[in-house]
Each structure stands twice: as C-alpha cells, then as structure tokens.
Amino acid sequence: MMFAKPLRERVRSGEITTSVRIWLTPRVRVGGRYPLLDGHIEVTRLREVDLEDVTEAMALEGGFESLEALMKTARHGRGERVFIVDFVFVGPN
C-alpha cells in the first residue's frame, strides 16, 4: 500500500491510521503487512462503502485538506469500488 510523500511521516507517527482507496478489487487484506519507510503498516480493518459514504471528515482523518483533494488522489486508476482501510504503523524490530 503506497502513500503520497507528504503523508508518509504522518502515517509513521500514528497520526494517520485510515485511508480511503478506490480499487477494482481489494489490494490488501486484514492482517497483511506492507512496507513503509523503516517499518510497515498492518491492516486492522477493511470495509467496502459506497462513494457517497465518503465524507469530508474521512478525508481530513486520512491526511487530506479536503474531500476534493482526497478524490483527486484516490481516483487515479480504473477502480470503481471504494474501500476504507484501517491500519497501524509498526516500526523496525
């Protein structure tokens, strides 16, 4: 799971623990670990929602300045299904 450069340190610090993703199919699984910086993120929850369910508050929680900014980033591919991914950052062991 990739994050825009400006968000990576905020994910690492634990400030950001959720992400809205628009995919064709899920790209992560609950319990999965995905490399990030000097550690990894571990997915704790994955749920599919309708696009209309994504709110400004979700965008802010995910580190974006607005819902519009989130959608600009999230809609970069052909995906149509919307997923909310909750995770924790786990540093190096």
C-alpha positions in Angstrom: 0.0 0.0 0.0 1.6 3.3 -1.1 1.1 6.7 0.4 1.8 10.2 -1.1 5.1 11.5 0.1 3.6 14.3 2.3 1.5 11.6 4.2 4.2 9.1 5.0 5.7 10.7 8.1 2.2 11.3 9.5 1.4 7.6 8.9 4.7 6.6 10.6 3.9 8.8 13.6 0.5 7.3 14.0 -1.4 10.5 13.2 -3.0 8.9 10.2 -4.5 5.4 10.7 -7.1 5.2 7.9 -7.1 5.5 4.2 -9.8 5.7 1.5 -8.9 3.7 -1.6 -10.7 3.2 -4.9 -9.7 -0.1 -6.5 -11.1 -2.7 -8.9 -10.6 -5.3 -6.2 -9.1 -5.2 -2.7 -5.3 -4.8 -2.8 -4.8 -5.5 0.9 -6.1 -8.0 3.4 -6.8 -7.7 7.2 -3.6 -8.8 9.0 -1.5 -8.1 5.9 1.8 -6.2 6.4 3.0 -3.7 3.8 6.4 -2.0 3.8 6.6 1.7 4.5 9.7 3.7 5.4 11.6 1.9 8.1 8.8 -0.4 9.1 5.4 -1.5 7.8 1.7 -0.9 8.1 -0.5 -3.7 9.3 -4.1 -3.7 8.1 -6.5 -4.0 11.0 -9.8 -3.5 9.2 -11.0 -3.4 5.6 -14.5 -2.4 4.6 -16.2 -1.6 1.3 -18.5 1.5 1.2 -20.4 3.5 -1.4 -18.7 6.5 -2.8 -21.4 8.7 -1.4 -20.5 7.5 2.1 -17.0 9.1 1.9 -17.1 12.4 3.9 -15.0 15.5 4.4 -14.2 14.2 7.9 -12.8 10.9 6.4 -10.6 13.0 4.0 -9.3 15.0 6.9 -8.7 11.9 9.0 -6.7 10.4 6.1 -4.4 13.5 6.0 -6.0 15.4 3.1 -7.0 19.0 3.2 -10.4 18.4 1.7 -12.7 15.7 0.2 -11.9 17.1 -3.2 -8.1 16.6 -2.6 -8.7 13.0 -1.4 -10.8 12.2 -4.5 -8.1 13.7 -6.8 -5.6 11.3 -5.4 -7.9 8.3 -4.9 -9.3 8.4 -8.5 -6.0 7.8 -10.3 -6.9 4.4 -11.8 -9.7 2.5 -13.2 -11.1 1.4 -9.9 -14.8 1.9 -9.0 -15.1 0.1 -5.6 -14.4 2.2 -2.5 -12.6 0.7 0.5 -11.8 2.1 3.9 -8.5 0.7 5.1 -7.7 1.0 8.9 -4.1 0.2 9.9 -1.3 0.7 12.4 2.3 1.5 11.7 4.8 -0.9 13.1 8.4 0.3 13.3 11.5 -1.8 12.9 12.0 -4.7 15.3 
